[in-house]
Amino acid sequence: MITERGTCHKCGRPVTSVDSAAWPVRGWEPERGSGGTNHVLLRERVPGYIAHLQCVKDEADLVKRGIHPDQLPIG
């Protein structure tokens, strides 16, 4: 049975139990000598938010290329 888990914070469509999902998290990122992070301490999901994993990946790709999602044409 496919169930709805929430509304995608990025595209506004339903996120169902068969979709790969992503959630924003909060916690503490330990500093590493070489930079970056490999884990988050006291990690917890931010309640009330869910998104399709692909929507988050698409937005991350835009940000990497210096494009804000609001800059894209509608439609």
mmCIF file as gemmi writes it, N, C-alpha and C atoms, coordinates in Angstrom:
data_model
loop_
_atom_site.group_PDB
_atom_site.id
_atom_site.type_symbol
_atom_site.label_atom_id
_atom_site.label_alt_id
_atom_site.label_comp_id
_atom_site.label_asym_id
_atom_site.label_entity_id
_atom_site.label_seq_id
_atom_site.pdbx_PDB_ins_code
_atom_site.Cartn_x
_atom_site.Cartn_y
_atom_site.Cartn_z
_atom_site.occupancy
_atom_site.B_iso_or_equiv
_atom_site.pdbx_formal_charge
_atom_site.auth_seq_id
_atom_site.auth_asym_id
_atom_site.pdbx_PDB_model_num
ATOM 1 N N . MET Axp A 1 ? 0.833 -1.181 0 1 0 ? 1 A 1
ATOM 2 C CA . MET Axp A 1 ? 0 0 0 1 0 ? 1 A 1
ATOM 3 C C . MET Axp A 1 ? 0.882 1.251 0 1 0 ? 1 A 1
ATOM 4 N N . ILE Axp A 2 ? 0.628 2.137 -0.912 1 0 ? 2 A 1
ATOM 5 C CA . ILE Axp A 2 ? 1.383 3.383 -1.018 1 0 ? 2 A 1
ATOM 6 C C . ILE Axp A 2 ? 0.713 4.434 -0.124 1 0 ? 2 A 1
ATOM 7 N N . THR Axp A 3 ? 1.502 5.031 0.759 1 0 ? 3 A 1
ATOM 8 C CA . THR Axp A 3 ? 0.969 6.064 1.637 1 0 ? 3 A 1
ATOM 9 C C . THR Axp A 3 ? 1.704 7.374 1.401 1 0 ? 3 A 1
ATOM 10 N N . GLU Axp A 4 ? 1.023 8.464 1.691 1 0 ? 4 A 1
ATOM 11 C CA . GLU Axp A 4 ? 1.621 9.782 1.548 1 0 ? 4 A 1
ATOM 12 C C . GLU Axp A 4 ? 2.335 10.145 2.839 1 0 ? 4 A 1
ATOM 13 N N . ARG Axp A 5 ? 3.597 10.585 2.704 1 0 ? 5 A 1
ATOM 14 C CA . ARG Axp A 5 ? 4.398 10.944 3.879 1 0 ? 5 A 1
ATOM 15 C C . ARG Axp A 5 ? 4.425 12.443 4.127 1 0 ? 5 A 1
ATOM 16 N N . GLY Axp A 6 ? 3.974 13.211 3.165 1 0 ? 6 A 1
ATOM 17 C CA . GLY Axp A 6 ? 3.97 14.665 3.314 1 0 ? 6 A 1
ATOM 18 C C . GLY Axp A 6 ? 4.052 15.322 1.951 1 0 ? 6 A 1
ATOM 19 N N . THR Axp A 7 ? 4.153 16.638 1.959 1 0 ? 7 A 1
ATOM 20 C CA . THR Axp A 7 ? 4.249 17.42 0.735 1 0 ? 7 A 1
ATOM 21 C C . THR Axp A 7 ? 5.688 17.883 0.567 1 0 ? 7 A 1
ATOM 22 N N . CYS Axp A 8 ? 6.217 17.705 -0.63 1 0 ? 8 A 1
ATOM 23 C CA . CYS Axp A 8 ? 7.601 18.089 -0.917 1 0 ? 8 A 1
ATOM 24 C C . CYS Axp A 8 ? 7.777 19.595 -0.708 1 0 ? 8 A 1
ATOM 25 N N . HIS Axp A 9 ? 8.74 19.95 0.119 1 0 ? 9 A 1
ATOM 26 C CA . HIS Axp A 9 ? 9.033 21.348 0.421 1 0 ? 9 A 1
ATOM 27 C C . HIS Axp A 9 ? 9.608 22.077 -0.797 1 0 ? 9 A 1
ATOM 28 N N . LYS Axp A 10 ? 10.083 21.326 -1.778 1 0 ? 10 A 1
ATOM 29 C CA . LYS Axp A 10 ? 10.702 21.938 -2.962 1 0 ? 10 A 1
ATOM 30 C C . LYS Axp A 10 ? 9.723 22.093 -4.133 1 0 ? 10 A 1
ATOM 31 N N . CYS Axp A 11 ? 8.95 21.025 -4.451 1 0 ? 11 A 1
ATOM 32 C CA . CYS Axp A 11 ? 8.091 21.076 -5.641 1 0 ? 11 A 1
ATOM 33 C C . CYS Axp A 11 ? 6.598 21.139 -5.325 1 0 ? 11 A 1
ATOM 34 N N . GLY Axp A 12 ? 6.222 20.85 -4.077 1 0 ? 12 A 1
ATOM 35 C CA . GLY Axp A 12 ? 4.822 20.934 -3.693 1 0 ? 12 A 1
ATOM 36 C C . GLY Axp A 12 ? 3.986 19.701 -3.986 1 0 ? 12 A 1
ATOM 37 N N . ARG Axp A 13 ? 4.603 18.675 -4.588 1 0 ? 13 A 1
ATOM 38 C CA . ARG Axp A 13 ? 3.869 17.432 -4.867 1 0 ? 13 A 1
ATOM 39 C C . ARG Axp A 13 ? 3.986 16.491 -3.675 1 0 ? 13 A 1
ATOM 40 N N . PRO Axp A 14 ? 3.075 15.517 -3.571 1 0 ? 14 A 1
ATOM 41 C CA . PRO Axp A 14 ? 3.141 14.571 -2.46 1 0 ? 14 A 1
ATOM 42 C C . PRO Axp A 14 ? 4.408 13.708 -2.509 1 0 ? 14 A 1
ATOM 43 N N . VAL Axp A 15 ? 4.956 13.412 -1.34 1 0 ? 15 A 1
ATOM 44 C CA . VAL Axp A 15 ? 6.044 12.455 -1.199 1 0 ? 15 A 1
ATOM 45 C C . VAL Axp A 15 ? 5.403 11.183 -0.647 1 0 ? 15 A 1
ATOM 46 N N . THR Axp A 16 ? 5.504 10.104 -1.397 1 0 ? 16 A 1
ATOM 47 C CA . THR Axp A 16 ? 4.852 8.861 -0.991 1 0 ? 16 A 1
ATOM 48 C C . THR Axp A 16 ? 5.857 7.867 -0.43 1 0 ? 16 A 1
ATOM 49 N N . SER Axp A 17 ? 5.325 6.771 0.081 1 0 ? 17 A 1
ATOM 50 C CA . SER Axp A 17 ? 6.176 5.747 0.689 1 0 ? 17 A 1
ATOM 51 C C . SER Axp A 17 ? 7.086 5.055 -0.317 1 0 ? 17 A 1
ATOM 52 N N . VAL Axp A 18 ? 6.821 5.194 -1.613 1 0 ? 18 A 1
ATOM 53 C CA . VAL Axp A 18 ? 7.697 4.577 -2.619 1 0 ? 18 A 1
ATOM 54 C C . VAL Axp A 18 ? 8.738 5.556 -3.158 1 0 ? 18 A 1
ATOM 55 N N . ASP Axp A 19 ? 8.655 6.831 -2.769 1 0 ? 19 A 1
ATOM 56 C CA . ASP Axp A 19 ? 9.615 7.838 -3.207 1 0 ? 19 A 1
ATOM 57 C C . ASP Axp A 19 ? 10.834 7.842 -2.289 1 0 ? 19 A 1
ATOM 58 N N . SER Axp A 20 ? 12.008 8.11 -2.861 1 0 ? 20 A 1
ATOM 59 C CA . SER Axp A 20 ? 13.195 8.366 -2.039 1 0 ? 20 A 1
ATOM 60 C C . SER Axp A 20 ? 13.033 9.768 -1.491 1 0 ? 20 A 1
ATOM 61 N N . ALA Axp A 21 ? 13.176 9.906 -0.182 1 0 ? 21 A 1
ATOM 62 C CA . ALA Axp A 21 ? 12.915 11.191 0.464 1 0 ? 21 A 1
ATOM 63 C C . ALA Axp A 21 ? 14.168 11.739 1.129 1 0 ? 21 A 1
ATOM 64 N N . ALA Axp A 22 ? 14.135 13.021 1.444 1 0 ? 22 A 1
ATOM 65 C CA . ALA Axp A 22 ? 15.203 13.698 2.164 1 0 ? 22 A 1
ATOM 66 C C . ALA Axp A 22 ? 14.555 14.616 3.195 1 0 ? 22 A 1
ATOM 67 N N . TRP Axp A 23 ? 15.261 14.802 4.317 1 0 ? 23 A 1
ATOM 68 C CA . TRP Axp A 23 ? 14.779 15.665 5.38 1 0 ? 23 A 1
ATOM 69 C C . TRP Axp A 23 ? 15.895 16.61 5.783 1 0 ? 23 A 1
ATOM 70 N N . PRO Axp A 24 ? 15.559 17.864 6.107 1 0 ? 24 A 1
ATOM 71 C CA . PRO Axp A 24 ? 16.596 18.726 6.672 1 0 ? 24 A 1
ATOM 72 C C . PRO Axp A 24 ? 16.91 18.255 8.088 1 0 ? 24 A 1
ATOM 73 N N . VAL Axp A 25 ? 18.143 18.436 8.497 1 0 ? 25 A 1
ATOM 74 C CA . VAL Axp A 25 ? 18.568 18.01 9.837 1 0 ? 25 A 1
ATOM 75 C C . VAL Axp A 25 ? 19.274 19.158 10.54 1 0 ? 25 A 1
ATOM 76 N N . ARG Axp A 26 ? 19.344 19.057 11.85 1 0 ? 26 A 1
ATOM 77 C CA . ARG Axp A 26 ? 20.134 20.008 12.628 1 0 ? 26 A 1
ATOM 78 C C . ARG Axp A 26 ? 21.01 19.211 13.578 1 0 ? 26 A 1
ATOM 79 N N . GLY Axp A 27 ? 22.088 19.801 13.96 1 0 ? 27 A 1
ATOM 80 C CA . GLY Axp A 27 ? 23.03 19.14 14.843 1 0 ? 27 A 1
ATOM 81 C C . GLY Axp A 27 ? 24.326 19.92 14.881 1 0 ? 27 A 1
ATOM 82 N N . TRP Axp A 28 ? 25.391 19.228 15.247 1 0 ? 28 A 1
ATOM 83 C CA . TRP Axp A 28 ? 26.699 19.853 15.389 1 0 ? 28 A 1
ATOM 84 C C . TRP Axp A 28 ? 27.702 19.166 14.47 1 0 ? 28 A 1
ATOM 85 N N . GLU Axp A 29 ? 28.334 19.973 13.63 1 0 ? 29 A 1
ATOM 86 C CA . GLU Axp A 29 ? 29.325 19.476 12.687 1 0 ? 29 A 1
ATOM 87 C C . GLU Axp A 29 ? 30.717 19.644 13.304 1 0 ? 29 A 1
ATOM 88 N N . PRO Axp A 30 ? 31.395 18.542 13.619 1 0 ? 30 A 1
ATOM 89 C CA . PRO Axp A 30 ? 32.729 18.675 14.206 1 0 ? 30 A 1
ATOM 90 C C . PRO Axp A 30 ? 33.743 19.209 13.193 1 0 ? 30 A 1
ATOM 91 N N . GLU Axp A 31 ? 34.604 20.076 13.661 1 0 ? 31 A 1
ATOM 92 C CA . GLU Axp A 31 ? 35.654 20.625 12.805 1 0 ? 31 A 1
ATOM 93 C C . GLU Axp A 31 ? 36.696 19.547 12.532 1 0 ? 31 A 1
ATOM 94 N N . ARG Axp A 32 ? 37.157 19.515 11.275 1 0 ? 32 A 1
ATOM 95 C CA . ARG Axp A 32 ? 38.226 18.587 10.895 1 0 ? 32 A 1
ATOM 96 C C . ARG Axp A 32 ? 39.396 19.398 10.388 1 0 ? 32 A 1
ATOM 97 N N . GLY Axp A 33 ? 40.581 18.919 10.647 1 0 ? 33 A 1
ATOM 98 C CA . GLY Axp A 33 ? 41.784 19.623 10.211 1 0 ? 33 A 1
ATOM 99 C C . GLY Axp A 33 ? 41.853 19.823 8.715 1 0 ? 33 A 1
ATOM 100 N N . SER Axp A 34 ? 41.351 18.867 7.948 1 0 ? 34 A 1
ATOM 101 C CA . SER Axp A 34 ? 41.415 18.974 6.49 1 0 ? 34 A 1
ATOM 102 C C . SER Axp A 34 ? 40.149 19.585 5.893 1 0 ? 34 A 1
ATOM 103 N N . GLY Axp A 35 ? 39.237 20.039 6.716 1 0 ? 35 A 1
ATOM 104 C CA . GLY Axp A 35 ? 37.998 20.636 6.234 1 0 ? 35 A 1
ATOM 105 C C . GLY Axp A 35 ? 36.909 19.604 5.989 1 0 ? 35 A 1
ATOM 106 N N . GLY Axp A 36 ? 35.723 20.064 5.736 1 0 ? 36 A 1
ATOM 107 C CA . GLY Axp A 36 ? 34.605 19.171 5.458 1 0 ? 36 A 1
ATOM 108 C C . GLY Axp A 36 ? 34.071 18.506 6.71 1 0 ? 36 A 1
ATOM 109 N N . THR Axp A 37 ? 33.173 17.58 6.515 1 0 ? 37 A 1
ATOM 110 C CA . THR Axp A 37 ? 32.616 16.835 7.639 1 0 ? 37 A 1
ATOM 111 C C . THR Axp A 37 ? 32.315 15.416 7.198 1 0 ? 37 A 1
ATOM 112 N N . ASN Axp A 38 ? 32.291 14.514 8.133 1 0 ? 38 A 1
ATOM 113 C CA . ASN Axp A 38 ? 31.899 13.151 7.801 1 0 ? 38 A 1
ATOM 114 C C . ASN Axp A 38 ? 30.781 12.664 8.71 1 0 ? 38 A 1
ATOM 115 N N . HIS Axp A 39 ? 30.371 13.513 9.657 1 0 ? 39 A 1
ATOM 116 C CA . HIS Axp A 39 ? 29.224 13.166 10.48 1 0 ? 39 A 1
ATOM 117 C C . HIS Axp A 39 ? 28.705 14.404 11.204 1 0 ? 39 A 1
ATOM 118 N N . VAL Axp A 40 ? 27.49 14.279 11.736 1 0 ? 40 A 1
ATOM 119 C CA . VAL Axp A 40 ? 26.867 15.356 12.488 1 0 ? 40 A 1
ATOM 120 C C . VAL Axp A 40 ? 26.504 14.79 13.857 1 0 ? 40 A 1
ATOM 121 N N . LEU Axp A 41 ? 26.981 15.434 14.897 1 0 ? 41 A 1
ATOM 122 C CA . LEU Axp A 41 ? 26.694 15.001 16.261 1 0 ? 41 A 1
ATOM 123 C C . LEU Axp A 41 ? 25.324 15.512 16.702 1 0 ? 41 A 1
ATOM 124 N N . LEU Axp A 42 ? 24.615 14.729 17.491 1 0 ? 42 A 1
ATOM 125 C CA . LEU Axp A 42 ? 23.283 15.069 17.991 1 0 ? 42 A 1
ATOM 126 C C . LEU Axp A 42 ? 22.331 15.418 16.851 1 0 ? 42 A 1
ATOM 127 N N . ARG Axp A 43 ? 22.441 14.67 15.772 1 0 ? 43 A 1
ATOM 128 C CA . ARG Axp A 43 ? 21.643 14.886 14.56 1 0 ? 43 A 1
ATOM 129 C C . ARG Axp A 43 ? 20.181 14.602 14.842 1 0 ? 43 A 1
ATOM 130 N N . GLU Axp A 44 ? 19.308 15.506 14.391 1 0 ? 44 A 1
ATOM 131 C CA . GLU Axp A 44 ? 17.876 15.262 14.474 1 0 ? 44 A 1
ATOM 132 C C . GLU Axp A 44 ? 17.179 15.908 13.279 1 0 ? 44 A 1
ATOM 133 N N . ARG Axp A 45 ? 16.11 15.289 12.816 1 0 ? 45 A 1
ATOM 134 C CA . ARG Axp A 45 ? 15.352 15.833 11.69 1 0 ? 45 A 1
ATOM 135 C C . ARG Axp A 45 ? 14.586 17.078 12.122 1 0 ? 45 A 1
ATOM 136 N N . VAL Axp A 46 ? 14.484 18.032 11.215 1 0 ? 46 A 1
ATOM 137 C CA . VAL Axp A 46 ? 13.686 19.223 11.466 1 0 ? 46 A 1
ATOM 138 C C . VAL Axp A 46 ? 12.231 18.825 11.229 1 0 ? 46 A 1
ATOM 139 N N . PRO Axp A 47 ? 11.381 18.902 12.246 1 0 ? 47 A 1
ATOM 140 C CA . PRO Axp A 47 ? 9.997 18.438 12.085 1 0 ? 47 A 1
ATOM 141 C C . PRO Axp A 47 ? 9.212 19.262 11.07 1 0 ? 47 A 1
ATOM 142 N N . GLY Axp A 48 ? 8.332 18.572 10.353 1 0 ? 48 A 1
ATOM 143 C CA . GLY Axp A 48 ? 7.429 19.256 9.434 1 0 ? 48 A 1
ATOM 144 C C . GLY Axp A 48 ? 7.955 19.448 8.021 1 0 ? 48 A 1
ATOM 145 N N . TYR Axp A 49 ? 9.154 18.946 7.72 1 0 ? 49 A 1
ATOM 146 C CA . TYR Axp A 49 ? 9.727 19.122 6.385 1 0 ? 49 A 1
ATOM 147 C C . TYR Axp A 49 ? 10.103 17.776 5.789 1 0 ? 49 A 1
ATOM 148 N N . ILE Axp A 50 ? 9.805 17.622 4.515 1 0 ? 50 A 1
ATOM 149 C CA . ILE Axp A 50 ? 10.204 16.449 3.736 1 0 ? 50 A 1
ATOM 150 C C . ILE Axp A 50 ? 10.316 16.905 2.287 1 0 ? 50 A 1
ATOM 151 N N . ALA Axp A 51 ? 11.12 16.241 1.508 1 0 ? 51 A 1
ATOM 152 C CA . ALA Axp A 51 ? 11.255 16.576 0.088 1 0 ? 51 A 1
ATOM 153 C C . ALA Axp A 51 ? 11.606 15.31 -0.68 1 0 ? 51 A 1
ATOM 154 N N . HIS Axp A 52 ? 11.336 15.327 -1.97 1 0 ? 52 A 1
ATOM 155 C CA . HIS Axp A 52 ? 11.813 14.243 -2.829 1 0 ? 52 A 1
ATOM 156 C C . HIS Axp A 52 ? 13.333 14.356 -2.88 1 0 ? 52 A 1
ATOM 157 N N . LEU Axp A 53 ? 14.018 13.244 -2.763 1 0 ? 53 A 1
ATOM 158 C CA . LEU Axp A 53 ? 15.475 13.26 -2.824 1 0 ? 53 A 1
ATOM 159 C C . LEU Axp A 53 ? 15.945 13.907 -4.126 1 0 ? 53 A 1
ATOM 160 N N . GLN Axp A 54 ? 15.297 13.605 -5.236 1 0 ? 54 A 1
ATOM 161 C CA . GLN Axp A 54 ? 15.708 14.167 -6.528 1 0 ? 54 A 1
ATOM 162 C C . GLN Axp A 54 ? 15.544 15.685 -6.551 1 0 ? 54 A 1
ATOM 163 N N . CYS Axp A 55 ? 14.494 16.212 -5.93 1 0 ? 55 A 1
ATOM 164 C CA . CYS Axp A 55 ? 14.305 17.67 -5.871 1 0 ? 55 A 1
ATOM 165 C C . CYS Axp A 55 ? 15.469 18.329 -5.134 1 0 ? 55 A 1
ATOM 166 N N . VAL Axp A 56 ? 15.919 17.712 -4.046 1 0 ? 56 A 1
ATOM 167 C CA . VAL Axp A 56 ? 17.039 18.263 -3.273 1 0 ? 56 A 1
ATOM 168 C C . VAL Axp A 56 ? 18.329 18.167 -4.085 1 0 ? 56 A 1
ATOM 169 N N . LYS Axp A 57 ? 18.537 17.027 -4.756 1 0 ? 57 A 1
ATOM 170 C CA . LYS Axp A 57 ? 19.741 16.876 -5.586 1 0 ? 57 A 1
ATOM 171 C C . LYS Axp A 57 ? 19.756 17.888 -6.72 1 0 ? 57 A 1
ATOM 172 N N . ASP Axp A 58 ? 18.604 18.124 -7.347 1 0 ? 58 A 1
ATOM 173 C CA . ASP Axp A 58 ? 18.519 19.101 -8.435 1 0 ? 58 A 1
ATOM 174 C C . ASP Axp A 58 ? 18.866 20.502 -7.934 1 0 ? 58 A 1
ATOM 175 N N . GLU Axp A 59 ? 18.344 20.862 -6.757 1 0 ? 59 A 1
ATOM 176 C CA . GLU Axp A 59 ? 18.647 22.183 -6.202 1 0 ? 59 A 1
ATOM 177 C C . GLU Axp A 59 ? 20.127 22.295 -5.839 1 0 ? 59 A 1
ATOM 178 N N . ALA Axp A 60 ? 20.694 21.225 -5.276 1 0 ? 60 A 1
ATOM 179 C CA . ALA Axp A 60 ? 22.117 21.247 -4.933 1 0 ? 60 A 1
ATOM 180 C C . ALA Axp A 60 ? 22.974 21.438 -6.183 1 0 ? 60 A 1
ATOM 181 N N . ASP Axp A 61 ? 22.574 20.819 -7.292 1 0 ? 61 A 1
ATOM 182 C CA . ASP Axp A 61 ? 23.308 20.969 -8.546 1 0 ? 61 A 1
ATOM 183 C C . ASP Axp A 61 ? 23.254 22.418 -9.03 1 0 ? 61 A 1
ATOM 184 N N . LEU Axp A 62 ? 22.094 23.053 -8.918 1 0 ? 62 A 1
ATOM 185 C CA . LEU Axp A 62 ? 21.963 24.457 -9.318 1 0 ? 62 A 1
ATOM 186 C C . LEU Axp A 62 ? 22.866 25.347 -8.464 1 0 ? 62 A 1
ATOM 187 N N . VAL Axp A 63 ? 22.84 25.126 -7.153 1 0 ? 63 A 1
ATOM 188 C CA . VAL Axp A 63 ? 23.651 25.927 -6.24 1 0 ? 63 A 1
ATOM 189 C C . VAL Axp A 63 ? 25.13 25.766 -6.565 1 0 ? 63 A 1
ATOM 190 N N . LYS Axp A 64 ? 25.549 24.531 -6.866 1 0 ? 64 A 1
ATOM 191 C CA . LYS Axp A 64 ? 26.948 24.265 -7.223 1 0 ? 64 A 1
ATOM 192 C C . LYS Axp A 64 ? 27.368 25.057 -8.451 1 0 ? 64 A 1
ATOM 193 N N . ARG Axp A 65 ? 26.408 25.254 -9.371 1 0 ? 65 A 1
ATOM 194 C CA . ARG Axp A 65 ? 26.699 25.982 -10.604 1 0 ? 65 A 1
ATOM 195 C C . ARG Axp A 65 ? 26.459 27.48 -10.467 1 0 ? 65 A 1
ATOM 196 N N . GLY Axp A 66 ? 26.094 27.923 -9.249 1 0 ? 66 A 1
ATOM 197 C CA . GLY Axp A 66 ? 25.9 29.35 -9.01 1 0 ? 66 A 1
ATOM 198 C C . GLY Axp A 66 ? 24.552 29.878 -9.447 1 0 ? 66 A 1
ATOM 199 N N . ILE Axp A 67 ? 23.575 29.004 -9.609 1 0 ? 67 A 1
ATOM 200 C CA . ILE Axp A 67 ? 22.243 29.405 -10.052 1 0 ? 67 A 1
ATOM 201 C C . ILE Axp A 67 ? 21.267 29.237 -8.896 1 0 ? 67 A 1
ATOM 202 N N . HIS Axp A 68 ? 20.584 30.297 -8.541 1 0 ? 68 A 1
ATOM 203 C CA . HIS Axp A 68 ? 19.553 30.204 -7.498 1 0 ? 68 A 1
ATOM 204 C C . HIS Axp A 68 ? 18.274 29.671 -8.156 1 0 ? 68 A 1
ATOM 205 N N . PRO Axp A 69 ? 17.556 28.744 -7.511 1 0 ? 69 A 1
ATOM 206 C CA . PRO Axp A 69 ? 16.346 28.181 -8.115 1 0 ? 69 A 1
ATOM 207 C C . PRO Axp A 69 ? 15.333 29.238 -8.556 1 0 ? 69 A 1
ATOM 208 N N . ASP Axp A 70 ? 15.296 30.406 -7.89 1 0 ? 70 A 1
ATOM 209 C CA . ASP Axp A 70 ? 14.375 31.465 -8.279 1 0 ? 70 A 1
ATOM 210 C C . ASP Axp A 70 ? 14.735 32.099 -9.618 1 0 ? 70 A 1
ATOM 211 N N . GLN Axp A 71 ? 15.953 31.836 -10.121 1 0 ? 71 A 1
ATOM 212 C CA . GLN Axp A 71 ? 16.385 32.413 -11.391 1 0 ? 71 A 1
ATOM 213 C C . GLN Axp A 71 ? 15.874 31.634 -12.602 1 0 ? 71 A 1
ATOM 214 N N . LEU Axp A 72 ? 15.317 30.446 -12.372 1 0 ? 72 A 1
ATOM 215 C CA . LEU Axp A 72 ? 14.852 29.624 -13.485 1 0 ? 72 A 1
ATOM 216 C C . LEU Axp A 72 ? 13.522 30.113 -14.02 1 0 ? 72 A 1
ATOM 217 N N . PRO Axp A 73 ? 13.287 29.976 -15.321 1 0 ? 73 A 1
ATOM 218 C CA . PRO Axp A 73 ? 11.981 30.372 -15.877 1 0 ? 73 A 1
ATOM 219 C C . PRO Axp A 73 ? 10.877 29.447 -15.355 1 0 ? 73 A 1
ATOM 220 N N . ILE Axp A 74 ? 9.695 29.99 -15.176 1 0 ? 74 A 1
ATOM 221 C CA . ILE Axp A 74 ? 8.549 29.217 -14.707 1 0 ? 74 A 1
ATOM 222 C C . ILE Axp A 74 ? 8.008 28.395 -15.861 1 0 ? 74 A 1
ATOM 223 N N . GLY Axp A 75 ? 7.631 27.158 -15.558 1 0 ? 75 A 1
ATOM 224 C CA . GLY Axp A 75 ? 7.001 26.318 -16.583 1 0 ? 75 A 1
ATOM 225 C C . GLY Axp A 75 ? 7.956 25.345 -17.067 1 0 ? 75 A 1
